Amino acid sequence: MPHRSTIIKTGHGPGTAIAVLMVGLMAVGFVFLFLGSSLYFSEPPSDQRALSSPPARSIQAADGRAAN
């Protein structure tokens, strides 16, 4: 009994398999694009984030103590 591949047994050629693979990869790409853009636009601007970080606060506190 000769071995036949799954692609040949289903009656669809390799072109169909490649098309299905490409559509799947595009769907995954769109999901990552959507999630990445939503994360990017939900975070605060860089100047606010930099000022609220612990090193920036400690530097500001040290400057305040040095000025007094």
Phi and psi restraints in degrees (value plus and minus 20) as a CYANA .aco file:
   2 PRO   PHI     -92.4   -52.4
   2 PRO   PSI     128.1   168.1
   3 HIS   PHI    -102.3   -62.3
   3 HIS   PSI     109.6   149.6
   4 ARG   PHI    -138.1   -98.1
   4 ARG   PSI     120.5   160.5
   5 SER   PHI     -92.9   -52.9
   5 SER   PSI     141.6   181.6
   6 THR   PHI     -84.4   -44.4
   6 THR   PSI     -56.0   -16.0
   7 ILE   PHI     -83.3   -43.3
   7 ILE   PSI     -61.6   -21.6
   8 ILE   PHI     -91.3   -51.3
   8 ILE   PSI     -57.9   -17.9
   9 LYS   PHI     -86.0   -46.0
   9 LYS   PSI     -53.1   -13.1
  10 THR   PHI     -96.0   -56.0
  10 THR   PSI     -35.4     4.6
  11 GLY   PHI      70.3   110.3
  11 GLY   PSI     -23.6    16.4
  12 HIS   PHI    -120.6   -80.6
  12 HIS   PSI     123.3   163.3
  13 GLY   PHI    -105.0   -65.0
  13 GLY   PSI    -199.2  -159.2
  14 PRO   PHI     -85.2   -45.2
  14 PRO   PSI     -45.3    -5.3
  15 GLY   PHI     -82.8   -42.8
  15 GLY   PSI     -59.1   -19.1
  16 THR   PHI     -86.0   -46.0
  16 THR   PSI     -60.5   -20.5
  17 ALA   PHI     -83.8   -43.8
  17 ALA   PSI     -60.8   -20.8
  18 ILE   PHI     -86.8   -46.8
  18 ILE   PSI     -60.4   -20.4
  19 ALA   PHI     -83.8   -43.8
  19 ALA   PSI     -63.2   -23.2
  20 VAL   PHI     -83.8   -43.8
  20 VAL   PSI     -61.1   -21.1
  21 LEU   PHI     -82.8   -42.8
  21 LEU   PSI     -63.4   -23.4
  22 MET   PHI     -84.7   -44.7
  22 MET   PSI     -61.6   -21.6
  23 VAL   PHI     -83.9   -43.9
  23 VAL   PSI     -60.3   -20.3
  24 GLY   PHI     -84.0   -44.0
  24 GLY   PSI     -62.6   -22.6
  25 LEU   PHI     -86.0   -46.0
  25 LEU   PSI     -58.0   -18.0
  26 MET   PHI     -85.5   -45.5
  26 MET   PSI     -59.0   -19.0
  27 ALA   PHI     -83.4   -43.4
  27 ALA   PSI     -63.4   -23.4
  28 VAL   PHI     -83.8   -43.8
  28 VAL   PSI     -59.6   -19.6
  29 GLY   PHI     -82.3   -42.3
  29 GLY   PSI     -62.0   -22.0
  30 PHE   PHI     -85.7   -45.7
  30 PHE   PSI     -57.1   -17.1
  31 VAL   PHI     -84.2   -44.2
  31 VAL   PSI     -65.8   -25.8
  32 PHE   PHI     -85.4   -45.4
  32 PHE   PSI     -57.1   -17.1
  33 LEU   PHI     -83.6   -43.6
  33 LEU   PSI     -63.3   -23.3
  34 PHE   PHI     -85.6   -45.6
  34 PHE   PSI     -65.8   -25.8
  35 LEU   PHI     -86.0   -46.0
  35 LEU   PSI     -61.1   -21.1
  36 GLY   PHI     -84.9   -44.9
  36 GLY   PSI     -62.5   -22.5
  37 SER   PHI     -89.0   -49.0
  37 SER   PSI     -55.8   -15.8
  38 SER   PHI     -87.7   -47.7
  38 SER   PSI     -57.4   -17.4
  39 LEU   PHI     -88.3   -48.3
  39 LEU   PSI     -58.3   -18.3
  40 TYR   PHI     -86.0   -46.0
  40 TYR   PSI     -62.9   -22.9
  41 PHE   PHI    -101.9   -61.9
  41 PHE   PSI     -33.6     6.4
  42 SER   PHI    -108.6   -68.6
  42 SER   PSI     -35.4     4.6
  43 GLU   PHI    -103.4   -63.4
  43 GLU   PSI     133.9   173.9
  44 PRO   PHI     -89.7   -49.7
  44 PRO   PSI     141.5   181.5
  45 PRO   PHI     -78.7   -38.7
  45 PRO   PSI     136.6   176.6
  46 SER   PHI     -84.9   -44.9
  46 SER   PSI     -53.1   -13.1
  47 ASP   PHI     -89.3   -49.3
  47 ASP   PSI     -57.5   -17.5
  48 GLN   PHI     -88.9   -48.9
  48 GLN   PSI     -59.3   -19.3
  49 ARG   PHI     -87.4   -47.4
  49 ARG   PSI     -57.4   -17.4
  50 ALA   PHI     -88.8   -48.8
  50 ALA   PSI     -57.5   -17.5
  51 LEU   PHI     -94.1   -54.1
  51 LEU   PSI     -43.5    -3.5
  52 SER   PHI    -113.1   -73.1
  52 SER   PSI     -19.2    20.8
  53 SER   PHI     -96.3   -56.3
  53 SER   PSI     132.7   172.7
  54 PRO   PHI     -77.4   -37.4
  54 PRO   PSI     -63.0   -23.0
  55 PRO   PHI     -82.4   -42.4
  55 PRO   PSI     -57.6   -17.6
  56 ALA   PHI     -86.6   -46.6
  56 ALA   PSI     -58.5   -18.5
  57 ARG   PHI     -87.3   -47.3
  57 ARG   PSI     -59.5   -19.5
  58 SER   PHI     -89.2   -49.2
  58 SER   PSI     -54.7   -14.7
  59 ILE   PHI     -87.6   -47.6
  59 ILE   PSI     -61.5   -21.5
  60 GLN   PHI     -84.3   -44.3
  60 GLN   PSI     -59.0   -19.0
  61 ALA   PHI     -86.5   -46.5
  61 ALA   PSI     -60.3   -20.3
  62 ALA   PHI     -86.1   -46.1
  62 ALA   PSI     -58.9   -18.9
  63 ASP   PHI     -85.2   -45.2
  63 ASP   PSI     -58.6   -18.6
  64 GLY   PHI     -85.2   -45.2
  64 GLY   PSI     -59.4   -19.4
  65 ARG   PHI     -89.3   -49.3
  65 ARG   PSI     -56.2   -16.2
  66 ALA   PHI     -89.9   -49.9
  66 ALA   PSI     -53.2   -13.2
  67 ALA   PHI     -91.5   -51.5
  67 ALA   PSI     -48.7    -8.7
